[in-house]
Amino acid sequence: MTFVGDVFLSDLIKKPVLDPKGEELGRVKDLIVVKGEPLPRIDALIIERRKQLYKLPWKDLSIFNKRIISAIIYSESLMPYEITEDDLLAVRDILDKQIVDANGAKVVRVNDIKLEGYKSDAVLIAVDVGMRGILRRLGIEKGGEDFLKMFRAQLQYNLISWNYIQLLAPKLTAISLTVPRQMVSELHPADIAEIISQVPHKEGATFFKNLDVDVAAEALSELKPETQVEIISGMDTDKAADIIEEMPPDEAADVLSDLPAEKAKEILEHIEKEEAEDIQELLGHEEDTAGGLMTNEFITYPPEITVGEAIERFKQNAPEVETVYYIYIADKDEKLIGVVSLRELLLSDYDSKLSDIMETKLKTVSPETDEMEVAEVISKYNLVAIPVVDAEGLILGIVTIDDIVDRIIPPAAKRKRRKM
């Protein structure tokens, strides 16, 4: 097999394939792609001859480059081919499709595919997502280069290596690319949410389902409510419950409140009892109140322990809590009596008791307090979180400043939580 240099898919389509005598066997219609090591490889050419399709295996080729493609067999040895969904075809299934550039955290469209010789194979090494790919397919790449040279500019290459690509369409998972799942998982949840929002629902749902549970939980809270509903409603209940369970209770409540009642109830039944109870408690509050904004994940310690003891406890407790700004001090009846900032805790003597350093002039709100009033209190007193207490003084949860910001300047359409 002779493979000279690199070649683009657009260079091959409709190119004649010759037999050993130089007679035309047909013209390239598509390429069958299979898993290869280290990259996907071409398994066969699909050629068209007199409106009939034939499969020409890679092993039956003698020359393969952008100037000439020839085979070692004659027309009578060609195998008829019927289009099937089982095969992965370069033109049909990859060209013009949307992909995730995991390195650039964005969705792009495949304008062309670059192939290169590797040992005795032709492998897919990159996709062209730039203007060059479009011009090349139109047959005017050289003209585009010459035109830009008149303005002392260059036509840039915009190639993305397969190493930085995550295919979206379900059938394309037949290719096991060298992209590790963690490459996508390492993207910021907001970037993942943006990617999902840029593609059709089916592809976005598939992309989401392939995320690790903890990454999916973070990304889910960044999506618009209607997208959350579509994705979670279409998932297996056990997987959906695993993701919801991984979320902070207040964010989980937001998602479940938008789901159909039966689906939400089904998911709650698959979540551990303690977590389900936390979520149920939050679902009982009106959305535009402190109770609807709060999370019931917070840290409370008794007043009699020392700063040193509190720090040791904090090391154990903090990893389980999403946001920690303050440590709340509660008496034996669980009534809120004080608060200690993390700064004060770290700067205090280890032998001091929490009762000695806690702030007792507390700013609190009730579960029924309107969200705008909560925002005003947080702003007025320069707080980063405010406790929500009931009529008896028991702390029920906290409203953090980021919850207020998300509500006042929401990243998506404002949620309307349904009581359950």
JOFEN-V598651 format. One record per backbone hydrogen bond with DSSP energy under -1.0 kcal/mol. NH is the residue of the N-H (numbers start at 0). CO is the residue of the C=O. Records with the same first field share a line. If there is no record, write none. Layout:
BEGIN
NH = CO, CO
END
This chain:
BEGIN
1 = 61
6 = 114
8 = 112
10 = 7
11 = 8
12 = 8
13 = 27
14 = 11
16 = 25
17 = 68
18 = 22
21 = 18
24 = 16
26 = 47
27 = 14
28 = 45
29 = 45
31 = 43
32 = 87
33 = 40
40 = 33
41 = 121
42 = 31
43 = 31
44 = 55
45 = 29
46 = 53
47 = 26
48 = 51
51 = 48
53 = 46
54 = 78
55 = 44
57 = 42
59 = 56
60 = 57
61 = 69
62 = 69
63 = 1
64 = 67
69 = 62
70 = 17
71 = 59
76 = 73
77 = 74
80 = 52
89 = 30
92 = 88
93 = 89
94 = 89
95 = 109
96 = 93
98 = 107
99 = 165
100 = 105
101 = 99, 163
104 = 100
105 = 100
107 = 98
109 = 96
110 = 127
111 = 127
113 = 125
114 = 6
115 = 122
117 = 120
120 = 117
122 = 115
123 = 39
124 = 113
125 = 113
126 = 159
127 = 111
128 = 157
133 = 129
134 = 130
135 = 131
136 = 132
137 = 133
139 = 134
143 = 139
144 = 140
145 = 141
146 = 142
147 = 143
148 = 144
150 = 147
151 = 148
152 = 147
159 = 126
161 = 124
163 = 160
164 = 161
165 = 99
171 = 168
172 = 169
173 = 170
174 = 171
176 = 174
182 = 179
184 = 180
185 = 181
186 = 183
191 = 187
192 = 188
193 = 189
194 = 190
195 = 191
196 = 192
203 = 199
204 = 200
205 = 201
206 = 202
207 = 203
208 = 204
209 = 205
210 = 207
215 = 211
216 = 212
217 = 213
218 = 214
219 = 215
220 = 216
221 = 218
222 = 219
227 = 223
228 = 224
229 = 225
230 = 226
231 = 227
232 = 228
233 = 229
234 = 231
239 = 235
240 = 236
241 = 237
242 = 238
243 = 239
244 = 240
251 = 247
252 = 248
253 = 249
254 = 250
255 = 251
256 = 252
257 = 254
263 = 259
264 = 260
265 = 261
266 = 262
267 = 263
268 = 264
269 = 266
270 = 267
275 = 271
276 = 272
277 = 273
278 = 274
279 = 275
280 = 276
281 = 277
282 = 278
284 = 281
288 = 285
289 = 368
290 = 366
292 = 288
293 = 289
294 = 397
300 = 327
306 = 351
307 = 349
309 = 305
310 = 306
311 = 307
312 = 308
313 = 309
314 = 310
316 = 312
317 = 313
319 = 316
320 = 317
326 = 339
327 = 298
328 = 337
329 = 300
330 = 334
333 = 330
335 = 392
336 = 328
337 = 328
338 = 358
339 = 326
341 = 324
344 = 340
345 = 341
346 = 342
351 = 348
353 = 304
354 = 302
355 = 352
357 = 353
358 = 338
361 = 359
364 = 386
368 = 365
370 = 287
373 = 369
374 = 370
375 = 371
376 = 372
377 = 373
378 = 374
379 = 375
380 = 376
382 = 377
385 = 398
387 = 396
388 = 364
389 = 393
392 = 389
395 = 387
396 = 387
397 = 294
398 = 385
400 = 383
403 = 399
404 = 400
405 = 401
406 = 402
407 = 403
408 = 404
END
